[in-house]
Amino acid sequence: MIVPKPVRYESRPGRFVLDGRTGLAADPALTEVAAWLRSELGPLTGGQLLPGGPGRGTIRLRIGELPPESYRLTVGDDGVDVEAGDPAGAFYGAQTFRQLLPAAAYRKAAAGGPLEAAGAFVEDGPRFGWRGCLLDVARHFMTKHDLLRFIDLMAMHKLNVLHLHLTDDQGWRLEIRRHPRLTEVGAWRRESQTGWNGAMDGRPHGGYYTQDDVREIVAYAAARHITVVPEIDMPGHTQAAIAAYPELGNLDVPVEVGTTWGIGENVLNVEESTITFFQEVLDEVMELFPSPYVCVGGDECRKDQWKASPAAQRRIRELGLRDEEELQSWFVHRFDSYLSERGRRLLGWDEILEGGLAPGAVVASWRGDLGSVAAARRGHDVVNCANTSVYFDYRQAPGDDEPVPFGTVLTLEDVYAFEPVPAELRGDPAARHVLGAQCGVWTELIDSNRRVDYMAFPRLAAFAETVWCGPERDLAAFRARLSAHLRRLDAVGVEYRREEGPLPWQTRPGVPGRPEDPDEWRATIDAWTSNLRHLR
């Protein structure tokens, strides 16, 4: 009943009892994993896991000759043994052991008698090195407390990359000390659009993470073997920054922080002063986030203001560029070089492919599979984020009872059928460039932590299996394991969507979404991907 499914599982004789006499022993390299396990399981025993030795009743964590992130777990009368290739593997082995205990093992305090795990042998390791989730905190801010909780839920599912979408038209969520107005002004909007019909809620919204908050978040995630990849969107999706510093934009009139959804017209200008400004932003970002990757967005950049701007047109002529598309490519290249010179790799959405890309850049392919195919065949590493399969802002069922009936229907079964390596790349040597995949929790219409729970779960459990396991899928077997897994989510307090549909309090009548019929949706996908087809 393990999620995601391990490579190998065998039932063994015996049982292990977790109680006040249970000990914990760990190799020195696994001290941090032991501390995490002690903090999670110790309270369930009425105390702490005692320093353990070689005898019965001990959980032992040790390093062995195994690949990174891999482990072997043995549970029996004599104790629990986790052998791992590295600390991450030991952490995942400990997570699996916790799943072998009753669901009460996920509560914060003892809720009954001793907890027992049946004898078992598990041999396991992931298929992909990038098992990610994007969390959009720009559209609707998530408090630090709720963000740390979400990190724990990712770790529970053996995900290892949190792509944190920190900036957009509707909010700037990261303190930048050199440019304080980014949060003084850019972190706050006067109201928010409630659906896709233009209705507004009339309620101010905002918030941001201080640099000390970020250091805490990054350290908390690292202790759970999760890398936090920051996203600072540019040159589009930048209205909040332009509201704070109007000289970054193309207009002579001030703009406010965005209050509506969709693709905004306001984009950065291409002056050297603007490039320097964002280089200074990235300097502080790199100081805060040790991630090898920094995302600069690059998606959905409208070119109308550049076409109307004498300065942008002059820049095109000076650089010998053909058009505004090549101007965006030049802009992205500037930051690719800046990050590369400092030992980082640029990550951007698949639009960055359209004008050519530097060799070290990584593509986050979101418009179906075409970007993954194009990037891999051009020799670029790629993360498959296909909106058609793993965007969790899309509704989970047809009908009017979904809280906000936005987008095409994306069911649990659809997510479970997702294959990170596109069919066109199977058997192609270019497939080695697929680093993995990530799901997306975009929050235009997800305005609370409770709604994040509803939209992300249990689909995130299905996604976790697609990036941990091999390409074979057994939906019936997954559903059987998910049934047990939902009891763990209940114990944690996750307010997931139930198979029978939303509970009465989870609906939100009167807030319109934008459901599309299949023909309209296919036309939308074709429009999004038209610029990518020739790149394959």
VOGU-3710 file (C-alpha; in Angstrom, 3 decimals, decimal comma):
1> mivpkpvrye> 0,000/0,000/0,000  2,973/2,269/-0,663  2,648/5,472/-2,772  4,552/5,922/-4,999  4,870/2,237/-5,787  8,333/0,840/-5,006  10,407/-1,039/-7,541  10,191/-4,216/-5,458  8,110/-5,159/-2,436  8,029/-8,491/-0,619
11> srpgrfvldg> 6,007/-9,449/2,403  8,187/-11,062/5,094  7,409/-12,918/8,340  7,392/-11,026/11,606  6,381/-7,556/12,712  7,987/-4,471/14,197  6,459/-2,600/17,126  7,080/1,141/17,472  6,764/2,106/21,136  8,546/3,899/23,945
21> rtglaadpal> 11,396/1,371/23,899  12,192/1,793/20,202  15,748/2,896/19,444  17,234/4,754/16,488  20,813/4,388/15,220  22,322/6,128/12,195  25,616/6,460/10,381  27,190/9,917/10,898  26,305/10,921/7,343  22,628/10,325/8,147
31> tevaawlrse> 22,361/12,398/11,316  19,952/14,858/9,717  17,693/12,073/8,406  17,689/10,536/11,888  16,735/13,887/13,407  13,789/14,189/11,015  12,604/10,648/11,740  12,945/11,197/15,485  10,897/14,406/15,272  8,124/12,664/13,307
41> lgpltggqll> 7,867/9,321/15,113  9,144/10,184/18,581  5,929/11,908/19,738  3,920/8,841/18,707  5,810/6,744/21,260  5,064/9,133/24,096  8,636/10,431/24,070  11,652/10,243/21,811  13,269/7,445/19,863  16,121/6,311/22,108
51> pggpgrgtir> 19,735/6,028/20,977  19,771/2,551/19,507  22,263/-0,245/19,215  22,446/-3,522/17,335  19,719/-5,223/19,365  16,017/-5,794/18,794  13,624/-2,876/18,629  15,971/-0,541/16,778  15,586/1,420/13,538  18,984/1,502/11,808
61> lrigelppes> 19,951/3,931/9,047  23,172/3,238/7,154  25,001/4,043/3,936  25,619/1,189/1,480  26,657/0,571/-2,106  23,517/1,817/-3,851  22,766/4,499/-6,471  21,825/8,009/-5,319  18,289/8,335/-3,904  17,956/4,530/-3,716
71> yrltvgddgv> 17,407/2,373/-0,656  16,690/-1,084/0,709  14,282/-1,409/3,610  13,947/-4,526/5,760  11,300/-4,757/8,483  11,048/-7,696/10,875  11,073/-8,853/14,473  14,731/-7,891/14,812  14,172/-4,267/13,860  14,102/-1,977/10,869
81> dveagdpaga> 17,108/-1,607/8,574  17,375/1,154/5,972  20,396/0,864/3,684  20,775/3,738/1,263  23,081/5,132/-1,383  23,038/8,618/0,127  21,092/10,713/2,661  18,254/11,281/0,182  17,852/7,533/-0,261  17,795/7,053/3,512
91> fygaqtfrql> 15,138/9,746/3,793  12,967/8,005/1,197  13,483/4,681/2,950  12,317/6,281/6,189  9,280/7,706/4,393  8,426/4,235/3,104  8,789/2,723/6,583  6,344/5,307/7,875  3,834/4,192/5,241  4,127/0,597/6,491
101> lpaaayrkaa> 2,801/1,766/9,858  -0,907/2,518/10,392  -2,213/5,890/9,247  -1,999/7,088/12,864  1,767/7,379/12,259  0,957/10,652/10,453  -0,627/12,304/13,464  1,248/14,779/15,641  0,780/12,902/18,913  0,046/9,396/20,153
111> aggpleaaga> -3,504/8,406/19,204  -3,788/4,917/20,678  -1,429/2,113/21,550  1,848/1,030/19,945  2,094/1,131/16,150  3,000/-2,048/14,272  4,524/-2,631/10,829  4,269/-6,041/9,183  7,487/-7,692/8,048  8,579/-6,549/4,602
121> fvedgprfgw> 11,482/-6,072/2,221  11,505/-3,084/-0,125  14,071/-2,266/-2,799  13,500/1,064/-4,449  14,827/4,068/-6,331  13,415/6,777/-8,617  13,182/6,792/-12,383  13,768/10,556/-12,750  16,013/12,990/-10,934  13,576/15,913/-11,322
131> rgclldvarh> 10,296/15,183/-9,539  8,818/18,588/-9,063  5,839/20,709/-8,237  5,350/24,355/-9,146  3,569/26,394/-6,502  2,296/29,804/-7,584  2,523/32,123/-4,574  2,450/35,248/-6,747  -1,231/35,187/-7,704  -2,377/34,201/-4,215
141> fmtkhdllrf> 0,148/34,474/-1,418  0,736/31,422/0,783  1,900/32,072/4,323  5,230/30,647/5,421  3,428/28,220/7,763  1,309/26,846/4,921  4,281/26,707/2,563  6,281/24,603/5,030  3,282/22,279/5,371  3,167/21,914/1,576
151> idlmamhkln> 6,870/21,040/1,561  6,143/18,247/4,045  3,398/16,932/1,764  5,791/16,949/-1,193  8,378/15,035/0,842  5,734/12,521/1,861  5,327/11,741/-1,865  9,103/11,648/-2,574  9,047/14,793/-4,721  12,345/16,650/-4,716
161> vlhlhltddq> 11,935/20,003/-6,545  9,752/22,910/-5,426  9,507/25,426/-8,270  8,426/28,571/-6,431  6,679/31,078/-8,713  7,525/34,237/-6,784  6,650/37,097/-9,123  3,954/37,969/-11,626  1,675/40,800/-12,721  -0,417/40,387/-9,579
171> gwrleirrhp> 2,298/40,309/-6,934  6,000/40,310/-6,047  6,661/37,964/-3,106  10,421/38,174/-2,440  12,206/40,849/-0,439  14,993/42,446/-2,503  16,954/44,744/-0,229  18,517/46,778/-3,032  15,068/47,509/-4,489  12,652/47,694/-1,528
181> rltevgawrr> 9,657/49,031/-3,461  9,296/45,621/-5,122  7,628/44,476/-1,902  6,571/47,824/-0,441  4,422/48,398/-3,544  4,583/45,263/-5,674  3,505/42,783/-2,973  0,036/44,327/-2,575  -2,969/44,678/-4,847  -6,218/46,446/-4,087
191> esqtgwngam> -8,527/43,584/-5,119  -8,669/40,333/-7,075  -10,704/38,937/-9,911  -12,928/36,119/-8,644  -13,503/34,193/-11,864  -13,169/34,698/-15,588  -16,122/37,057/-16,080  -14,478/40,190/-14,680  -16,170/40,159/-11,260  -13,955/41,550/-8,494
201> dgrphggyyt> -13,923/40,780/-4,781  -13,113/44,314/-3,563  -10,670/42,946/-0,965  -6,972/43,883/-0,757  -4,533/40,984/-1,025  -0,809/40,644/-0,526  2,207/39,404/1,366  5,839/38,509/0,797  8,717/36,475/2,200  11,541/38,284/3,940
211> qddvreivay> 15,038/37,107/3,175  15,173/35,423/6,585  11,900/33,656/5,722  13,459/32,408/2,489  16,542/31,087/4,248  14,278/29,182/6,617  12,138/27,810/3,771  15,183/26,711/1,780  16,781/25,024/4,815  13,504/23,317/5,768
221> aaarhitvvp> 13,129/21,966/2,225  16,779/20,880/2,051  16,359/18,833/5,240  13,632/16,968/3,319  15,829/16,651/0,205  13,831/19,180/-1,776  15,559/21,817/-3,906  13,721/25,156/-4,102  13,988/26,624/-7,609  13,046/30,334/-7,626
231> eidmpghtqa> 11,224/31,942/-10,528  11,596/35,657/-11,266  9,420/36,170/-14,328  10,667/38,386/-17,187  10,254/40,125/-19,585  6,497/39,502/-19,390  4,373/38,909/-16,285  6,129/41,911/-14,702  3,377/44,433/-13,987  3,920/44,294/-10,208
241> aiaaypelgn> 7,584/45,234/-10,688  6,656/48,022/-13,106  4,071/49,350/-10,636  6,866/49,597/-8,055  9,450/51,068/-10,462  7,698/52,673/-13,480  11,042/53,258/-15,238  11,163/49,497/-15,920  8,165/49,716/-18,236  7,447/51,095/-21,693
251> ldvpvevgtt> 4,734/53,652/-20,859  4,813/57,238/-19,622  1,864/56,637/-17,300  2,009/54,672/-14,018  0,365/51,272/-13,675  -0,948/49,486/-10,604  -0,247/45,955/-9,446  -2,417/43,663/-11,550  -5,855/42,729/-10,236  -7,135/40,578/-13,108
261> wgigenvlnv> -5,952/37,309/-14,657  -4,777/36,494/-18,143  -1,804/37,651/-20,216  -1,037/41,283/-19,427  0,181/43,902/-21,879  2,770/45,444/-19,563  6,267/44,056/-20,138  9,765/45,231/-19,281  11,562/47,633/-21,552  14,925/46,554/-22,990
271> eestitffqe> 17,096/49,369/-21,699  20,478/48,538/-20,167  19,276/50,073/-16,906  16,442/47,534/-16,744  18,790/44,643/-17,445  21,109/45,908/-14,704  18,144/46,201/-12,315  17,201/42,555/-12,799  20,795/41,412/-12,639  20,878/43,019/-9,198
281> vldevmelfp> 17,670/41,172/-8,334  19,230/37,895/-9,449  22,331/38,585/-7,363  20,169/38,516/-4,239  18,171/35,547/-5,527  21,370/33,540/-6,010  22,520/34,480/-2,524  19,286/33,133/-1,042  18,686/30,045/-3,200  21,561/27,559/-3,642
291> spyvcvggde> 19,618/25,769/-6,392  21,688/25,078/-9,541  18,678/26,371/-11,504  17,091/29,827/-11,601  13,902/30,276/-13,616  13,407/33,543/-15,504  10,028/32,634/-17,009  10,153/33,963/-20,559  6,582/32,907/-21,309  3,553/34,749/-22,644
301> crkdqwkasp> 5,406/37,983/-23,383  3,185/40,209/-25,484  5,083/42,373/-27,945  2,583/45,221/-28,510  4,430/47,710/-26,309  7,766/46,881/-27,934  6,242/47,393/-31,373  5,009/50,827/-30,294  8,177/51,795/-28,416  10,765/53,932/-30,272
311> aaqrrirelg> 13,404/52,740/-27,772  12,646/49,067/-28,402  12,639/49,583/-32,166  15,950/51,417/-31,946  17,385/48,508/-29,957  16,225/46,062/-32,635  18,019/48,085/-35,318  21,189/48,510/-33,262  21,425/44,773/-32,616  20,607/43,810/-36,204
321> lrdeeelqsw> 17,563/41,780/-35,126  14,696/40,902/-37,394  11,764/41,493/-35,050  10,427/41,557/-31,510  10,644/37,771/-31,203  14,406/37,968/-31,685  14,491/40,868/-29,233  13,029/38,621/-26,553  15,586/35,938/-27,397  18,375/38,521/-27,020
331> fvhrfdsyls> 16,906/39,578/-23,663  16,798/35,990/-22,364  20,352/35,342/-23,618  21,617/38,251/-21,530  20,379/36,588/-18,357  21,432/33,137/-19,482  25,005/34,430/-19,790  24,775/36,257/-16,478  23,631/33,137/-14,627  26,089/30,829/-16,413
341> ergrrllgwd> 29,036/33,028/-15,474  28,001/32,558/-11,846  27,682/28,787/-12,002  23,903/28,617/-12,376  21,670/27,304/-15,145  18,798/29,277/-16,604  15,403/27,578/-16,598  12,628/29,010/-18,744  9,265/28,093/-20,206  9,247/26,650/-23,703
351> eilegglapg> 8,750/30,048/-25,380  12,482/30,611/-24,841  13,131/28,039/-27,588  11,604/30,184/-30,288  14,580/32,473/-30,870  17,375/30,029/-30,163  18,846/29,148/-26,795  22,226/28,899/-25,120  23,521/25,326/-24,621  23,229/25,228/-20,823
361> avvaswrgdl> 19,652/26,479/-20,563  16,904/24,120/-19,391  13,404/24,192/-20,869  10,229/23,774/-18,830  7,861/22,502/-21,504  4,265/23,420/-20,694  2,380/23,565/-24,008  1,809/19,851/-24,425  4,743/17,650/-25,440  6,048/19,693/-28,370
371> gsvaaarrgh> 8,461/21,759/-26,311  9,932/18,642/-24,718  10,574/17,092/-28,114  12,016/20,271/-29,626  14,282/21,006/-26,651  15,614/17,453/-26,311  16,380/17,120/-30,016  18,268/20,400/-29,899  20,383/19,065/-27,047  18,724/20,959/-24,185
381> dvvncantsv> 17,708/19,379/-20,910  13,962/19,566/-20,412  11,398/19,230/-17,646  7,986/18,061/-18,850  5,266/20,275/-17,331  2,548/19,557/-19,911  -0,548/21,612/-19,132  -2,629/18,929/-20,834  -1,667/16,414/-18,127  -0,352/17,993/-14,924
391> yfdyrqapgd> -1,845/21,479/-14,397  -3,771/21,234/-11,158  -5,695/24,481/-11,582  -7,758/22,619/-14,202  -11,065/21,197/-12,977  -11,200/17,578/-11,890  -14,616/16,647/-13,301  -17,279/18,059/-15,603  -20,349/19,730/-14,181  -21,181/22,822/-12,184
401> depvpfgtvl> -20,350/21,445/-8,743  -16,599/21,917/-9,139  -15,520/24,967/-7,107  -14,358/26,872/-10,204  -14,969/24,976/-13,444  -11,852/26,226/-15,209  -10,125/24,638/-18,167  -10,358/21,190/-19,622  -11,221/18,310/-17,323  -8,096/16,724/-15,832
411> tledvyafep> -9,069/13,699/-13,781  -7,023/11,575/-11,423  -6,938/8,944/-14,163  -5,620/11,478/-16,677  -2,787/12,444/-14,351  -1,938/8,813/-13,641  -1,701/8,146/-17,395  0,874/10,931/-17,838  4,206/9,798/-19,300  7,086/12,274/-18,858
421> vpaelrgdpa> 8,968/11,011/-21,938  6,893/11,983/-25,004  6,025/9,211/-27,457  8,123/10,917/-30,168  11,249/10,525/-28,022  10,869/6,896/-27,016  13,802/5,011/-28,448  15,452/8,309/-29,429  18,848/9,053/-27,803  17,545/12,582/-27,195
431> arhvlgaqcg> 15,264/11,155/-24,506  18,216/11,311/-22,099  17,637/15,075/-21,940  14,288/14,605/-20,157  15,300/15,330/-16,562  11,834/14,488/-15,299  8,582/16,349/-14,827  6,681/18,655/-12,548  3,038/19,376/-11,862  1,714/22,920/-11,560
441> vwtelidsnr> -0,444/24,437/-8,826  -1,322/27,766/-10,448  -3,385/29,896/-8,108  -5,340/32,501/-10,053  -8,516/30,760/-8,891  -7,044/28,979/-5,846  -7,295/31,592/-3,128  -6,650/29,637/0,082  -4,619/26,776/1,487  -7,798/24,695/1,805
451> rvdymafprl> -8,425/25,103/-1,916  -4,810/24,148/-2,660  -5,510/20,908/-0,798  -8,642/20,303/-2,843  -7,055/20,984/-6,228  -3,717/19,258/-5,604  -4,826/16,073/-3,859  -5,124/13,253/-4,597  -3,869/14,140/-8,089  -0,416/14,925/-6,681
461> aafaetvwcg> -0,195/11,332/-5,420  -0,897/10,081/-8,952  1,700/12,451/-10,389  4,302/11,336/-7,836  3,973/7,804/-9,112  4,495/8,864/-12,748  7,882/10,417/-11,941  9,097/7,823/-9,432  8,098/4,617/-11,207  8,693/3,130/-14,636
471> perdlaafra> 6,397/3,784/-17,598  4,090/0,846/-16,858  0,752/1,849/-15,321  -1,816/-0,243/-13,433  -4,695/2,045/-12,525  -6,633/-0,578/-10,560  -3,605/-1,393/-8,409  -2,916/2,309/-7,881  -6,484/2,897/-6,762  -6,165/0,098/-4,212
481> rlsahlrrld> -2,995/1,649/-2,783  -4,511/5,128/-2,935  -7,394/3,977/-0,756  -4,929/3,328/2,064  -2,972/6,472/1,248  -6,055/8,665/1,637  -6,269/7,591/5,267  -2,762/9,009/5,714  -3,880/12,290/4,123  -6,865/12,296/6,495
491> avgveyrree> -4,490/11,911/9,434  -2,339/14,804/8,198  -5,441/16,946/7,704  -5,375/17,286/3,916  -8,784/18,329/2,601  -8,516/16,493/-0,713  -11,164/16,015/-3,377  -13,105/12,844/-2,739  -14,020/10,454/-5,516  -17,711/11,193/-5,160
501> gplpwqtrpg> -17,053/14,881/-5,712  -16,650/18,010/-3,614  -18,136/18,168/-0,157  -20,807/20,872/0,236  -18,422/23,359/1,855  -15,840/22,774/-0,920  -18,121/24,164/-3,616  -18,273/27,854/-4,335  -21,465/28,569/-6,274  -21,746/31,768/-8,205
511> vpgrpedpde> -18,053/32,083/-9,043  -17,762/31,469/-12,770  -14,911/29,606/-14,317  -14,167/29,241/-17,981  -15,011/25,686/-19,029  -14,128/24,871/-22,589  -15,721/22,300/-24,810  -13,287/19,790/-26,373  -13,233/21,479/-29,781  -12,503/24,881/-28,261
521> wratidawts> -9,784/23,384/-26,067  -8,081/21,675/-29,002  -8,125/24,980/-30,907  -6,533/26,702/-27,923  -3,780/24,079/-27,727  -3,132/24,402/-31,468  -2,779/28,169/-31,122  -0,370/27,820/-28,190  1,818/25,308/-29,964  1,876/26,736/-33,491
531> nlrhlr> 5,283/28,369/-32,953  6,801/25,142/-31,638  5,860/22,731/-34,399  8,680/23,720/-36,751  11,295/23,351/-34,006  10,946/19,578/-33,566
//
